[in-house]
Amino acid sequence: MATHIDFQQDPAVQKKRWLILFAVGLFTFMATLDGSIVNIALPTMSKELQVPTNQITWVVSIYLMTICTCLPLFGKIGDSVGKIKIFKLGTFIFVIGSFLCGVPHSLTTLLVGRVIQALGASMTMATNIGIITEVFPFHERGRALGLIGTFVSLGSITGPGIGGVLVANMGWSYIFWINVPVGLLAMVLGKYILPQDFSKSGVAIDWLGFISFASFLLPFFASIFLGQEIGFLQPLILGLLAISVLSFVLFYYREKRVAQPLIDFKLFNNQVLTAGLVTAMLVFAANFFMNVVLPFFLQNAHGYDASFAGLLMMVFPLVMVVTAPVSGYFTDKYGPRVLTIIGLAIMTLAQLSFAFIDLKTPLWWFIVSIGLLGLGNGIFQSPNNTIVMSSVSLDQLGVVGSLNGLFRNIGMVIGIALSTTLLYGSMSHRAGYPVTTYLEDHPNYFIYGMHVVYTGAFILCSLAMLLTIYSFKHNRHAK
């Protein structure tokens, strides 16, 4: 039986709403951080575990694949049995997975730990925005969602910097073990701060729909990651894509006919919601272009050490920390439309500035470009989250929150796959033979490839801005 509790009218909840935000945001930061922190440790892990590079990259891939696959399921379960229960369970599972990941046995046990870790992360990602939307009144929602957006983006972009420090000074196990004390702190905060019960729909879960959704998404992602290694026209890759397409067709027709679908495709008739989700996906994909390519340029081409390169990249989150709450305040005061477009415009300009970087580029250009990207993201996140979460009813917050997380994580996967494909493809084109790494004797190959990559990021941000303008123009009642 459905139950709905209005926490915006509960004085006890309202008194500690900002503490609730901190508790939810702390774990949101950790969960998204682990999607990117591993990248910088992959060479060390490959050497210590004695596995080739193409195998160790699955430590990153399997984490994102598991999260994307499970987000709609846990969003629906959160709506059914209570978001707070799923969030708390997710924190516990994530901590267990983090501990297992840091135990250096073999690649197999590490991948198992990453799957467990990702299950917990997906539970928290599927419910965090819905929790905040239920707790905060509309006139404060922009600031609250802006801060959650900050935690998400900070976790995604600070990974290389934090990971570099931990690997250099403590070993790669600590990029996982650092989550254990922080996770325990988040669990204690959750026990004493989070309300015990949230709104529950009590609906049955479409498990067959989830199986068909997983059968669509997992082969699709596997084809992307494997295709980069062996070629996209290989029979294995084409077979995986065929399975993915067939499974999506089955999933779509299943969801159109079941009474309580895992993903209600009617939601996408809401152009405001759809545009907000797709825009977030494009932005996160473009952000990961920088996350993947810039560390190689700073360390290999420019010769900066890992610590200094990580410090330069920390300009992004530092600017976001200042900008996002201010953007949230102005979102509450003036509405989300103009701020969304301003943020996208600044990000587009920043990506264009990266496309002109070469070996002679002065240091201040990096700092300004990275800062502009952080500024644009800080302005964009709050109003876009407000648009998405305020476009649906209370009983749909869980599934829409999970869709928000799903589209962000798909953006990360697209960013990783597309940036490396463009980079190595363009380097190979310039060299006249296959190139899959930085060549010390030919830095111009990498510079050429990097320009192609950031031109692609510029195009993605431009598409996001045009889509948003089109959506606002044709939906003048969007709030």
Backbone torsions as a table, in degrees:
resi	resn	phi	psi	omega
1	MET	NA	136.0	-177.0
2	ALA	-73.8	136.9	174.1
3	THR	-132.1	140.4	-179.7
4	HIS	-133.3	125.0	179.9
5	ILE	-114.2	128.2	-178.2
6	ASP	-88.2	94.5	-179.3
7	PHE	-73.2	-14.3	176.7
8	GLN	-74.5	-12.7	176.6
9	GLN	-106.8	2.5	-178.7
10	ASP	-93.9	111.6	-177.2
11	PRO	-59.5	-36.9	-178.6
12	ALA	-64.9	-40.5	178.9
13	VAL	-70.1	-43.4	-178.0
14	GLN	-64.7	-30.9	-179.3
15	LYS	-64.6	-32.7	-177.4
16	LYS	-114.7	25.1	-175.4
17	ARG	-63.7	-34.4	-179.8
18	TRP	-74.4	-28.9	172.8
19	LEU	-69.2	-37.3	175.5
20	ILE	-61.2	-42.6	178.2
21	LEU	-60.4	-42.8	-179.5
22	PHE	-64.5	-44.2	-179.1
23	ALA	-62.3	-44.3	178.9
24	VAL	-68.2	-42.5	-178.0
25	GLY	-66.3	-35.2	-179.9
26	LEU	-60.8	-45.8	-179.1
27	PHE	-75.6	-31.3	175.3
28	THR	-60.5	-40.9	177.5
29	PHE	-60.9	-46.7	-178.4
30	MET	-62.9	-43.0	-176.4
31	ALA	-65.5	-41.6	179.7
32	THR	-76.6	-31.7	177.5
33	LEU	-57.1	-40.0	-175.6
34	ASP	-74.1	-5.1	172.1
35	GLY	-79.5	-19.2	-175.1
36	SER	-126.4	-18.7	-173.8
37	ILE	-67.3	-24.7	-174.9
38	VAL	-73.1	-26.9	-172.1
39	ASN	-51.5	-47.0	-173.4
40	ILE	-72.5	-17.7	-179.1
41	ALA	-93.1	-6.2	-174.4
42	LEU	-58.0	-44.2	178.7
43	PRO	-59.2	-42.7	179.2
44	THR	-65.3	-43.7	179.6
45	MET	-64.1	-39.9	179.0
46	SER	-60.7	-41.4	-179.1
47	LYS	-69.5	-46.4	-175.8
48	GLU	-70.8	-36.3	179.8
49	LEU	-87.5	-6.3	177.2
50	GLN	58.3	52.3	176.1
51	VAL	-129.9	151.8	-179.2
52	PRO	-70.5	164.6	-175.6
53	THR	-61.1	-41.2	-176.6
54	ASN	-65.1	-21.9	177.2
55	GLN	-87.7	-37.9	-176.9
56	ILE	-68.9	-24.4	179.3
57	THR	-65.5	-16.4	176.9
58	TRP	-67.9	-16.1	175.1
59	VAL	-61.8	-36.7	176.2
60	VAL	-79.5	-47.0	-172.1
61	SER	-64.0	-43.9	-174.4
62	ILE	-67.8	-29.1	177.6
63	TYR	-65.5	-49.7	-178.9
64	LEU	-68.4	-37.4	179.1
65	MET	-62.5	-43.8	-179.1
66	THR	-65.6	-43.4	-180.0
67	ILE	-60.9	-50.1	-178.0
68	CYS	-60.5	-39.3	-178.5
69	THR	-66.3	-37.7	-171.8
70	CYS	-93.4	-13.8	-175.6
71	LEU	-57.3	-50.2	179.7
72	PRO	-61.1	-36.7	-180.0
73	LEU	-62.9	-50.0	-176.8
74	PHE	-73.0	-26.1	172.5
75	GLY	-63.8	-41.9	179.0
76	LYS	-69.6	-42.0	177.9
77	ILE	-63.3	-38.9	177.6
78	GLY	-60.6	-41.1	175.8
79	ASP	-64.1	-35.5	-173.8
80	SER	-77.2	-49.4	-172.4
81	VAL	-108.4	-9.2	-179.7
82	GLY	121.8	123.3	-177.7
83	LYS	-63.5	-36.2	-175.5
84	ILE	-66.5	-36.5	178.5
85	LYS	-64.3	-44.4	-179.5
86	ILE	-66.9	-39.5	179.5
87	PHE	-62.7	-46.8	-179.5
88	LYS	-64.2	-42.4	178.2
89	LEU	-62.8	-39.5	179.1
90	GLY	-62.2	-39.4	178.7
91	THR	-62.4	-41.3	-179.4
92	PHE	-64.5	-48.0	-178.6
93	ILE	-63.9	-38.6	179.7
94	PHE	-62.3	-42.5	179.6
95	VAL	-63.7	-43.5	177.8
96	ILE	-60.2	-47.1	179.3
97	GLY	-61.7	-38.8	179.5
98	SER	-62.8	-42.1	178.9
99	PHE	-62.9	-44.3	-178.8
100	LEU	-65.1	-35.9	-179.8
101	CYS	-62.9	-33.4	-176.1
102	GLY	-81.1	-8.7	178.6
103	VAL	-82.3	109.6	-170.2
104	PRO	-80.7	80.4	178.0
105	HIS	-99.2	-66.2	-177.2
106	SER	-155.7	170.9	177.5
107	LEU	-63.2	-36.5	-178.7
108	THR	-62.4	-48.7	179.7
109	THR	-66.4	-32.9	177.1
110	LEU	-64.7	-42.5	179.6
111	LEU	-66.9	-37.7	176.0
112	VAL	-61.7	-44.6	177.2
113	GLY	-61.1	-37.3	179.4
114	ARG	-67.6	-36.3	177.3
115	VAL	-64.6	-45.9	178.0
116	ILE	-61.5	-44.1	178.5
117	GLN	-59.8	-43.5	-178.5
118	ALA	-67.7	-33.8	176.2
119	LEU	-60.3	-46.1	177.2
120	GLY	-63.9	-42.3	179.9
121	ALA	-62.2	-41.0	-179.1
122	SER	-66.0	-33.0	176.6
123	MET	-62.9	-42.4	-178.6
124	THR	-74.4	-39.3	180.0
125	MET	-66.1	-32.9	-178.0
126	ALA	-72.9	-19.7	-173.0
127	THR	-117.5	-15.3	-170.6
128	ASN	-63.2	-47.0	-177.2
129	ILE	-69.3	-36.2	176.9
130	GLY	-63.3	-39.3	177.3
131	ILE	-60.8	-48.8	-178.0
132	ILE	-65.2	-39.1	179.7
133	THR	-64.4	-36.7	178.6
134	GLU	-71.6	-35.2	-174.0
135	VAL	-78.4	-40.5	-171.4
136	PHE	-92.8	134.6	174.5
137	PRO	-65.8	160.8	-172.4
138	PHE	-58.7	-36.6	-175.3
139	HIS	-72.6	-10.3	175.4
140	GLU	-114.8	-0.6	-172.2
141	ARG	-65.2	-37.0	179.6
142	GLY	-59.4	-46.3	178.9
143	ARG	-63.9	-43.2	-177.9
144	ALA	-64.7	-48.2	-179.9
145	LEU	-69.1	-29.1	175.1
146	GLY	-63.1	-42.0	178.7
147	LEU	-68.1	-38.4	175.5
148	ILE	-63.3	-42.1	175.7
149	GLY	-60.1	-34.8	177.0
150	THR	-65.3	-45.2	178.1
151	PHE	-59.4	-41.9	179.9
152	VAL	-62.5	-51.0	-176.8
153	SER	-68.6	-37.5	177.4
154	LEU	-61.9	-43.8	178.7
155	GLY	-62.3	-37.6	-177.8
156	SER	-71.3	-36.7	-168.9
157	ILE	-100.9	-19.9	-178.8
158	THR	-87.7	-4.6	-178.4
159	GLY	-51.5	-53.2	-178.2
160	PRO	-59.4	-40.3	-179.1
161	GLY	-66.4	-50.3	179.6
162	ILE	-65.6	-42.5	-179.9
163	GLY	-62.3	-39.4	179.3
164	GLY	-61.5	-42.4	179.3
165	VAL	-64.6	-45.0	-177.7
166	LEU	-66.9	-43.9	-179.1
167	VAL	-64.7	-41.3	-177.1
168	ALA	-68.4	-32.1	-172.1
169	ASN	-108.3	-22.8	-172.9
170	MET	-130.7	-18.3	-176.9
171	GLY	106.2	157.4	-172.1
172	TRP	-69.2	-23.6	179.5
173	SER	-59.1	-29.4	-174.6
174	TYR	-77.1	-12.7	172.9
175	ILE	-69.2	-19.5	174.3
176	PHE	-98.3	-42.8	-175.9
177	TRP	-67.5	-22.4	177.3
178	ILE	-62.3	-23.4	178.8
179	ASN	-71.3	-23.5	-173.7
180	VAL	-65.8	-55.4	178.5
181	PRO	-65.6	-38.2	178.6
182	VAL	-65.8	-40.0	178.5
183	GLY	-65.4	-39.8	177.1
184	LEU	-63.2	-39.2	176.3
185	LEU	-61.8	-43.0	178.7
186	ALA	-63.7	-37.0	178.9
187	MET	-66.8	-41.0	177.8
188	VAL	-64.5	-44.5	177.8
189	LEU	-60.3	-42.9	-179.9
190	GLY	-62.3	-37.6	-178.8
191	LYS	-63.7	-39.6	-173.3
192	TYR	-100.2	-13.2	-175.1
193	ILE	-111.2	-43.2	-175.7
194	LEU	-71.6	140.1	175.1
195	PRO	-60.7	156.7	-175.2
196	GLN	-78.1	-32.4	-174.8
197	ASP	-134.3	134.7	172.6
198	PHE	-114.3	177.6	-179.9
199	SER	-59.3	139.1	-178.4
200	LYS	-129.0	135.4	176.8
201	SER	-91.4	-28.0	179.5
202	GLY	71.2	12.6	-176.8
203	VAL	-78.4	156.5	177.4
204	ALA	-72.7	153.1	-178.8
205	ILE	-95.1	135.2	-179.6
206	ASP	-83.8	82.7	-176.2
207	TRP	-68.6	-36.3	177.5
208	LEU	-65.2	-37.0	175.5
209	GLY	-63.1	-39.1	178.5
210	PHE	-64.5	-41.5	179.5
211	ILE	-61.3	-43.4	179.8
212	SER	-69.5	-33.5	176.7
213	PHE	-65.9	-44.4	178.0
214	ALA	-64.0	-36.5	179.3
215	SER	-69.3	-21.8	173.9
216	PHE	-81.9	-48.4	-168.9
217	LEU	-78.0	-43.7	-176.1
218	LEU	-62.6	-48.5	175.9
219	PRO	-62.9	-33.0	179.1
220	PHE	-63.0	-50.0	178.9
221	PHE	-65.4	-40.0	179.0
222	ALA	-60.9	-38.4	179.3
223	SER	-65.6	-34.2	178.6
224	ILE	-67.3	-51.4	-175.2
225	PHE	-70.2	-41.3	178.5
226	LEU	-71.6	-34.6	-179.5
227	GLY	-61.6	-32.1	177.2
228	GLN	-66.0	-27.8	-177.6
229	GLU	-87.1	-43.3	-171.3
230	ILE	-112.4	-6.4	-178.6
231	GLY	104.5	141.0	-173.1
232	PHE	-81.4	-6.8	-179.8
233	LEU	-102.4	7.1	177.7
234	GLN	-69.9	148.6	-178.7
235	PRO	-55.8	-38.3	179.4
236	LEU	-61.0	-43.6	-178.5
237	ILE	-68.1	-44.0	179.2
238	LEU	-63.8	-36.8	177.3
239	GLY	-65.3	-42.7	177.4
240	LEU	-62.2	-41.2	178.5
241	LEU	-64.8	-38.5	178.6
242	ALA	-64.2	-43.0	177.1
243	ILE	-61.7	-41.4	-178.9
244	SER	-63.3	-46.4	-179.0
245	VAL	-63.8	-45.6	179.7
246	LEU	-61.6	-43.0	-180.0
247	SER	-65.1	-36.6	178.0
248	PHE	-65.7	-40.7	177.7
249	VAL	-60.9	-44.9	177.9
250	LEU	-63.4	-42.0	179.0
251	PHE	-62.4	-44.1	-178.4
252	TYR	-61.6	-48.2	-179.0
253	TYR	-69.6	-31.6	175.5
254	ARG	-63.8	-46.8	-176.3
255	GLU	-70.1	-26.5	178.3
256	LYS	-73.2	-19.6	-173.3
257	ARG	-110.2	-20.9	-176.7
258	VAL	-79.8	149.0	-175.9
259	ALA	-67.9	-40.5	-179.4
260	GLN	-121.6	82.5	-175.0
261	PRO	-69.1	153.1	174.6
262	LEU	-64.4	-44.8	173.5
263	ILE	-127.3	117.8	178.6
264	ASP	-82.7	107.1	-176.6
265	PHE	-66.2	-14.6	175.0
266	LYS	-64.9	-23.8	177.5
267	LEU	-58.0	-32.5	-176.4
268	PHE	-77.2	-5.7	169.5
269	ASN	-69.4	-20.4	175.9
270	ASN	-77.3	102.0	-174.5
271	GLN	-64.8	-32.5	178.8
272	VAL	-63.7	-47.6	178.6
273	LEU	-61.3	-49.6	-177.1
274	THR	-61.6	-44.3	179.9
275	ALA	-63.9	-39.6	179.0
276	GLY	-64.6	-40.8	179.3
277	LEU	-67.4	-46.8	-178.9
278	VAL	-65.6	-38.6	178.0
279	THR	-61.5	-44.9	178.0
280	ALA	-60.8	-40.1	178.9
281	MET	-61.9	-45.1	179.8
282	LEU	-64.0	-40.0	-179.4
283	VAL	-66.1	-45.0	-179.8
284	PHE	-66.7	-34.6	175.6
285	ALA	-63.3	-45.7	179.7
286	ALA	-64.4	-38.4	178.3
287	ASN	-61.3	-38.9	-178.3
288	PHE	-72.5	-16.8	171.8
289	PHE	-59.7	-45.3	178.0
290	MET	-67.1	-42.5	-176.6
291	ASN	-60.8	-33.6	-176.6
292	VAL	-86.8	-43.9	-168.8
293	VAL	-90.0	-42.0	-172.0
294	LEU	-61.4	-39.0	177.9
295	PRO	-57.9	-38.1	177.8
296	PHE	-65.4	-39.9	-179.9
297	PHE	-66.3	-45.4	-176.9
298	LEU	-66.5	-39.9	-176.0
299	GLN	-86.3	-47.4	-174.6
300	ASN	-83.2	-47.7	-175.9
301	ALA	-80.2	-42.9	-176.2
302	HIS	-91.5	-17.8	176.4
303	GLY	82.6	12.1	176.5
304	TYR	-73.2	147.0	176.5
305	ASP	-75.7	168.2	-173.7
306	ALA	-61.6	-37.2	-178.2
307	SER	-65.7	-44.6	-178.7
308	PHE	-69.4	-39.1	177.0
309	ALA	-62.1	-42.8	176.9
310	GLY	-62.9	-37.0	178.4
311	LEU	-64.3	-41.1	177.6
312	LEU	-61.9	-41.6	-178.6
313	MET	-71.7	-17.9	177.8
314	MET	-72.5	-11.0	175.1
315	VAL	-57.8	-37.8	-179.2
316	PHE	-56.5	-59.0	-178.5
317	PRO	-67.1	-30.9	179.4
318	LEU	-64.0	-41.5	177.0
319	VAL	-66.7	-38.7	-180.0
320	MET	-64.2	-38.7	-179.0
321	VAL	-57.5	-38.3	-179.4
322	VAL	-79.1	-40.4	-170.1
323	THR	-77.9	-42.1	-171.3
324	ALA	-60.8	-46.2	178.0
325	PRO	-63.2	-35.9	177.8
326	VAL	-65.3	-42.1	177.1
327	SER	-62.7	-39.4	177.2
328	GLY	-62.1	-40.7	178.4
329	TYR	-61.5	-45.9	-179.2
330	PHE	-72.4	-26.3	173.3
331	THR	-63.4	-45.0	177.3
332	ASP	-63.4	-34.7	-173.2
333	LYS	-83.2	-41.1	-172.1
334	TYR	-119.4	-6.8	-178.3
335	GLY	98.1	164.1	-169.9
336	PRO	-90.5	-15.8	-168.1
337	ARG	-62.1	-57.9	-174.5
338	VAL	-62.8	-41.1	-179.3
339	LEU	-63.5	-38.2	178.5
340	THR	-59.8	-46.2	-178.6
341	ILE	-67.9	-39.8	178.0
342	ILE	-61.1	-46.2	179.2
343	GLY	-60.4	-43.5	179.2
344	LEU	-65.3	-38.1	179.8
345	ALA	-64.2	-42.1	179.4
346	ILE	-66.4	-41.3	177.6
347	MET	-62.2	-41.1	179.0
348	THR	-61.4	-43.3	177.3
349	LEU	-62.5	-40.7	179.8
350	ALA	-63.8	-43.9	179.4
351	GLN	-63.6	-35.2	177.5
352	LEU	-65.9	-37.3	179.6
353	SER	-65.8	-33.9	176.9
354	PHE	-64.7	-30.5	-176.7
355	ALA	-68.1	-11.1	-179.1
356	PHE	-106.6	6.3	-179.3
357	ILE	-75.1	137.7	172.3
358	ASP	-144.2	-168.9	-175.5
359	LEU	-67.6	-18.6	-178.9
360	LYS	-96.0	-1.5	-177.5
361	THR	-65.6	129.1	179.8
362	PRO	-69.5	160.1	-175.8
363	LEU	-61.7	-37.1	-176.9
364	TRP	-62.2	-28.2	179.3
365	TRP	-64.5	-42.2	176.7
366	PHE	-59.0	-47.9	-175.4
367	ILE	-62.5	-44.8	-179.8
368	VAL	-65.4	-43.4	-178.4
369	SER	-64.8	-46.0	178.4
370	ILE	-64.7	-39.8	178.1
371	GLY	-63.2	-41.0	177.7
372	LEU	-62.3	-40.0	179.1
373	LEU	-65.1	-40.2	176.0
374	GLY	-65.3	-39.8	178.3
375	LEU	-62.5	-47.3	179.9
376	GLY	-62.2	-43.3	178.3
377	ASN	-64.4	-40.9	179.3
378	GLY	-61.9	-38.3	178.5
379	ILE	-72.4	-35.9	-172.4
380	PHE	-76.3	-40.9	-166.4
381	GLN	-59.6	-49.3	-175.1
382	SER	-62.7	-53.1	-179.1
383	PRO	-63.8	-34.9	179.8
384	ASN	-68.4	-42.9	175.9
385	ASN	-62.1	-38.5	178.3
386	THR	-62.9	-43.0	178.8
387	ILE	-60.5	-47.3	-176.4
388	VAL	-65.3	-50.9	-172.7
389	MET	-77.8	-18.8	179.2
390	SER	-94.4	3.9	-177.4
391	SER	-96.7	2.3	-178.2
392	VAL	-132.3	169.5	-178.6
393	SER	-82.1	169.8	-175.7
394	LEU	-58.4	-41.0	-175.9
395	ASP	-75.1	-4.3	178.7
396	GLN	-107.2	3.1	-174.4
397	LEU	-63.0	-38.5	-177.8
398	GLY	-65.0	-49.4	-177.9
399	VAL	-68.5	-35.8	178.7
400	VAL	-72.2	-36.9	174.4
401	GLY	-61.0	-39.7	178.0
402	SER	-68.9	-36.7	176.1
403	LEU	-64.7	-37.8	177.1
404	ASN	-59.7	-46.8	176.8
405	GLY	-65.6	-38.8	-179.8
406	LEU	-61.3	-47.1	-178.2
407	PHE	-66.7	-35.8	176.5
408	ARG	-63.7	-45.7	-177.8
409	ASN	-70.4	-34.9	173.5
410	ILE	-62.4	-38.1	175.7
411	GLY	-59.8	-41.1	177.7
412	MET	-62.6	-44.7	180.0
413	VAL	-62.7	-45.3	178.1
414	ILE	-60.8	-41.0	179.6
415	GLY	-61.3	-45.0	178.9
416	ILE	-63.2	-49.9	-175.3
417	ALA	-68.9	-45.9	-175.1
418	LEU	-70.7	-39.9	-178.6
419	SER	-64.9	-44.1	179.6
420	THR	-70.3	-36.7	177.1
421	THR	-62.8	-46.1	177.6
422	LEU	-64.3	-41.8	-176.8
423	LEU	-63.1	-55.6	-175.6
424	TYR	-72.5	-31.7	177.2
425	GLY	-65.6	-44.6	179.9
426	SER	-71.9	-35.4	175.3
427	MET	-63.5	-41.9	178.4
428	SER	-64.6	-39.1	178.0
429	HIS	-62.2	-43.9	-179.8
430	ARG	-68.5	-39.1	-177.3
431	ALA	-76.5	-30.1	-176.8
432	GLY	89.0	6.3	177.1
433	TYR	-153.9	161.2	-175.7
434	PRO	-60.9	130.7	177.3
435	VAL	-130.6	124.9	-179.4
436	THR	-128.4	20.8	178.5
437	THR	-156.9	171.6	177.0
438	TYR	-75.9	129.3	-179.3
439	LEU	-101.9	115.8	-177.3
440	GLU	-60.0	-35.1	-177.2
441	ASP	-80.5	-13.8	-177.3
442	HIS	-135.3	67.4	179.3
443	PRO	-63.2	-22.5	-180.0
444	ASN	-65.2	-26.9	176.1
445	TYR	-63.5	-44.8	-179.8
446	PHE	-66.9	-41.2	179.5
447	ILE	-59.9	-43.3	177.9
448	TYR	-61.3	-46.5	179.3
449	GLY	-62.6	-39.3	179.5
450	MET	-64.6	-38.1	177.6
451	HIS	-62.7	-40.2	177.4
452	VAL	-63.6	-42.7	-179.4
453	VAL	-60.4	-48.4	-176.9
454	TYR	-74.5	-23.4	169.2
455	THR	-64.9	-39.8	175.0
456	GLY	-62.8	-41.0	178.0
457	ALA	-64.2	-38.6	176.2
458	PHE	-61.1	-41.8	179.0
459	ILE	-64.9	-41.9	179.2
460	LEU	-61.1	-46.1	179.6
461	CYS	-65.4	-36.6	177.5
462	SER	-64.3	-42.2	177.3
463	LEU	-62.4	-41.5	179.1
464	ALA	-61.1	-42.3	-179.5
465	MET	-67.7	-42.7	179.3
466	LEU	-64.8	-39.8	178.4
467	LEU	-63.0	-42.4	-179.9
468	THR	-65.4	-44.8	178.6
469	ILE	-61.3	-42.9	178.6
470	TYR	-62.1	-43.2	-179.9
471	SER	-62.1	-45.5	-179.4
472	PHE	-65.2	-37.7	-178.0
473	LYS	-65.5	-35.1	-176.2
474	HIS	-99.1	2.9	176.8
475	ASN	-137.4	72.0	-171.7
476	ARG	-71.6	-9.5	178.0
477	HIS	-95.9	6.3	179.0
478	ALA	-64.0	139.9	-177.6
479	LYS	-108.9	NA	NA
